[in-house]
Amino acid sequence: MKVSYEIKNAFDIKEIKELLKPFGGRCAKVDGSQLIYQIKDENESQALEVLKEKGFIK
């Protein structure tokens, strides 16, 4: 499943990719002000919470 979220601050995309790996996330990229990546449906909400906690997305 492909998802996109608005980013808060600039960050190193490598850090995001490493953070998403345990959740099955892949193909992370930044397009304008959006973080876009693919993730398994069952892990989407968990990955979203972690990204919010770390302050990467709104």
Secondary structure as UniProt FT lines:
FT   STRAND          2..7
FT   HELIX           13..20
FT   HELIX           21..23
FT   STRAND          26..31
FT   TURN            32..33
FT   STRAND          34..38
FT   HELIX           41..43
FT   HELIX           44..53
FT   TURN            54..55
//
